[in-house]
Amino acid sequence: MKVITRLEDLAPEYASPVATVGNFDGVHLGHQSLIRDLASRAAELGGTPVVLTFYPHPLQVLAPNNAPLQIQTLRQKLAVIESLGIPLTVVIPFSLELAQREARDFAQELWDRLAFREIYVGPNFAFGHRRQGSFNLLKEMGEEKGFLTGKIHQVQFRGSRVSSTAIRQALTSGQVGLARRLLARPYALEGRIVHGRGLGSRLRLPTANLETPNELIPRRGVYVSLVELGGRRYRGVTNIGFRPTVDPGAGAALSIETHLLDFDRDIYGEPVTLEFLMRLRDERRFAGLPELLAQIGKDIRDARRYFRCLDLGASARGGGS
């Protein structure tokens, strides 16, 4: 997939572009439905499906204190968009200057640079100075210039609209299973393995400590997880929290540490992706190390039981582990 990060580099060289524009935070089920429809429509027209998105999120520029935590890094967002068959994504740098532009002027520039044949936006999509740009403005301009403006249909899950807000709420409450259904994939953090205090190794329960650029961290607690490393996935148990039993003092830093099952390799400095499958329990303080170790042993057994059920389910469907 080609990624363009400046409007100035966008030229009207693509056949019959069919475009959509939005933030697409998470690239969830609703976004995926839209993007697949976009690709299908472009194929019908013999054209090019194009995704236009903003970075950073407009509220991170206009009202940083009110900006939502982003579900993905930009790299993760682009990877999912590419997996949906999109050959061109335009990342529009969002700035105070762009926010002050008249909506019609901005839409005119997009049209001049891309000459899209059709463009699709969400029902609440707004852009330009004081959010004066809307579906109706694009529809009016389309009638003048000869492009079609369409509205995105909403996707529901269990009677509720799939949204980035719903996914954030699920993750901050620890409902990683619900988030996985709304995203159609496990929620994932990316980053590198860094050195911790080494306590896990001394207790013969080594952990891989993740340093991540992701903004949205699931609720503190213990999770069944997968770690993708070098193109392979390894099973594990992840703790997110402040380790109150071994770090009881105030000011402890949040840690994201994973014990990998049946794994014995030095992976410090390695880039990894950490996927969350199921929440096991809240983080809590124990009376001492023996009680903590007993609970960790139970967490590991519960995780192994979870993976055995996955394997049995895959075997029943004729698949593999």
Residue pairs with C-beta under 8 A, 6 or more apart in sequence:
1 78
1 81
1 82
1 86
1 87
1 88
1 89
2 87
2 88
2 89
3 78
3 88
3 89
3 90
3 91
4 10
4 88
4 89
4 90
4 91
5 91
5 93
6 93
7 90
7 92
7 109
7 110
7 113
10 90
10 113
10 114
11 113
12 112
12 113
12 114
12 115
14 47
14 48
14 50
14 88
14 114
15 46
15 47
15 48
16 42
16 45
16 46
16 47
16 48
16 117
17 42
17 47
17 48
17 49
17 50
17 114
17 115
17 116
17 117
18 38
18 41
18 42
18 45
18 47
18 48
18 49
18 50
18 116
18 117
18 118
18 119
18 120
19 38
19 49
19 50
19 51
19 52
19 110
19 114
19 116
19 118
19 119
19 120
20 34
20 35
20 38
20 50
20 51
20 52
20 119
20 120
20 121
20 152
21 51
21 52
21 53
21 110
21 119
21 121
21 125
21 127
22 31
22 52
22 53
22 121
22 122
22 125
23 53
23 54
23 57
23 58
23 164
24 31
24 51
24 53
24 77
24 81
25 57
25 68
25 70
25 71
25 72
25 77
25 164
26 71
26 72
26 77
26 164
26 167
26 182
26 183
27 35
27 72
27 77
27 80
27 81
27 84
27 183
28 162
28 163
28 164
28 167
28 182
28 183
28 184
29 155
29 157
29 162
29 181
29 182
29 183
29 184
30 152
30 154
30 155
30 161
30 162
30 163
32 80
32 84
32 184
33 153
33 155
34 120
34 152
35 49
35 51
35 81
35 84
35 85
35 86
36 84
36 85
38 49
38 51
38 86
38 120
39 49
39 84
39 85
39 86
41 49
41 118
42 48
42 49
45 117
45 118
47 117
48 87
48 88
49 85
49 86
49 87
49 88
50 86
50 88
50 89
50 90
50 114
50 116
51 81
51 86
51 88
51 89
51 90
52 89
52 90
52 92
52 110
53 77
53 89
53 90
53 91
53 92
54 91
54 92
54 93
54 94
55 74
55 91
55 92
55 93
55 94
56 94
57 67
57 68
57 70
57 94
58 94
58 99
59 66
59 67
59 68
60 67
60 94
61 94
61 95
61 96
61 99
62 96
62 99
68 164
68 165
68 168
69 168
69 215
69 216
70 214
70 215
70 216
71 164
71 167
71 168
71 171
71 183
71 187
71 216
72 80
72 214
73 190
73 213
73 214
74 91
75 190
76 188
76 190
78 89
78 91
80 185
81 89
82 89
90 114
92 98
98 106
99 129
100 129
101 128
101 129
102 128
102 129
102 132
103 127
103 128
103 129
103 131
103 132
103 133
103 134
103 137
104 128
104 133
104 137
104 141
105 128
106 127
106 128
106 133
107 127
107 128
107 133
107 137
107 138
107 141
108 141
110 116
111 141
111 145
111 147
116 147
117 147
117 148
118 147
118 148
118 149
118 150
119 138
119 142
119 147
119 148
119 149
119 150
120 149
120 150
120 151
120 152
121 135
121 138
121 149
121 150
121 151
121 152
122 151
122 152
123 135
123 151
123 152
123 154
125 134
125 135
126 132
126 133
126 134
127 133
135 149
135 151
138 149
139 149
141 147
141 149
142 148
142 149
154 161
154 162
155 161
155 162
156 162
157 181
157 182
160 166
162 182
166 182
167 179
167 182
167 183
167 187
168 216
170 176
170 178
170 179
170 182
171 179
171 187
171 216
171 217
171 218
171 219
172 216
172 218
172 219
173 219
174 218
174 219
174 221
174 279
174 282
175 279
176 186
176 187
176 218
176 223
176 276
176 277
176 278
176 279
177 277
177 278
177 279
179 187
179 218
179 276
180 186
180 187
180 276
180 277
186 226
186 275
186 276
186 277
187 218
187 275
187 276
188 273
188 274
188 275
188 276
189 210
189 212
189 214
189 217
189 256
189 273
189 274
190 212
190 213
190 214
190 271
190 272
190 273
190 274
191 210
191 211
191 212
191 213
191 214
191 271
191 272
191 274
192 210
192 211
192 269
192 270
192 271
192 272
193 208
193 209
193 210
193 211
193 267
193 268
193 269
193 270
193 272
194 209
194 210
194 211
194 268
194 269
195 209
195 268
196 207
196 209
196 255
196 257
197 246
199 246
200 206
200 207
200 257
200 259
203 289
203 293
205 259
205 293
205 296
206 259
207 239
207 257
207 258
207 259
208 227
208 236
208 257
208 258
208 259
208 260
208 267
208 272
209 255
209 256
209 257
210 256
210 257
210 258
210 272
210 274
212 256
212 274
217 240
217 254
217 256
218 240
218 276
218 279
219 240
219 279
220 240
220 241
220 242
220 254
220 282
220 283
221 239
221 240
221 241
221 279
221 280
221 281
221 282
221 283
222 237
222 238
222 239
222 240
222 279
222 280
222 281
222 282
222 283
222 299
223 237
223 238
223 239
223 240
223 276
223 277
223 278
223 279
223 280
224 236
224 237
224 238
224 276
224 277
224 278
224 279
224 280
224 302
224 303
224 306
224 307
225 235
225 236
225 237
225 238
225 258
225 274
225 275
225 276
225 277
226 233
226 234
226 235
226 236
226 274
226 275
226 277
227 233
227 234
227 236
227 258
227 260
227 272
227 273
227 274
227 275
228 234
228 272
228 273
228 274
228 275
229 267
229 270
229 272
230 270
233 275
234 260
234 261
234 263
235 260
235 261
235 262
235 303
235 307
236 258
236 259
236 260
236 261
236 263
236 303
237 258
237 259
237 261
237 280
237 296
237 299
237 300
237 303
238 256
238 257
238 258
238 259
238 274
238 276
239 255
239 256
239 257
239 258
239 283
240 254
240 255
240 256
240 283
241 254
241 255
241 283
242 252
242 253
242 254
242 255
242 283
243 252
243 255
244 252
244 283
244 284
244 285
245 285
245 286
245 288
245 289
245 292
246 289
246 292
248 285
256 274
258 274
259 296
259 300
261 300
261 303
261 304
261 307
277 306
278 306
280 299
280 302
280 303
281 299
286 292
286 295
307 321
310 321
311 321
314 320
314 321
315 321
